[in-house]
Amino acid sequence: MLSKFLEKSTVSDGITHIAGPPNSGKTTILYHLCKGLKKRKKALILDCEINFSARRLREITLGKDIDFKNIILLRALDKANQIRILMKLHSFFKKEKPLFVGINGFTNHFRFSSLNANETKWNKSLSLQMAYLQMVSRKLSIPVVLTNQVSVFRENNLKIVRPFANSIITNYSDNNIMLEHVNKKLWKAKYENQEMFYTLSSQGIELMT
């Protein structure tokens, strides 16, 4: 699965959750998946981090016969805006199903530094959003790919890296991919018992063989 996803821009069925630290290539993976768009097929991208770049997309998809009008980009400016857009995604699919739905920075507007009543409220909201995405993915047979940041903390002198809203998102996701920093230039993608190493360049993700 990991090789097809990163090497061949093949989108897996169900919900794929990609978590990693800043600059690990999460948004770049969404650009790469757009390389897999077949003629007249669409992709719908919900950008919650407001950093999805048309220029970067063109760099990475250079040489591919892609009609950029088939990539629908929606921007979520805050929590309420994200919920309003996401919970109506099905309305975009009345005429034609997209090849996939990509959500860039799913938890970006829902991060908290301490446990409080609002966090409980927004966690419920994230659960509802994930349940909706699961319904869209399964009933309409539309793959969903969402990216997510991670938090880093220490527990019993051990460094723990965990995706935001980890239990909520992983419970609803069919595939969970973790991106990890190896050294100054090298990164690692992990899925179950599979690992792939890669670097990031102007061409996007370059797999190490």
Order of alpha helices (4+ residues) and beta strands (2+ residues): alpha-beta-alpha-beta-alpha-beta-alpha-beta-alpha-beta-beta-beta-alpha-beta-beta-beta-beta
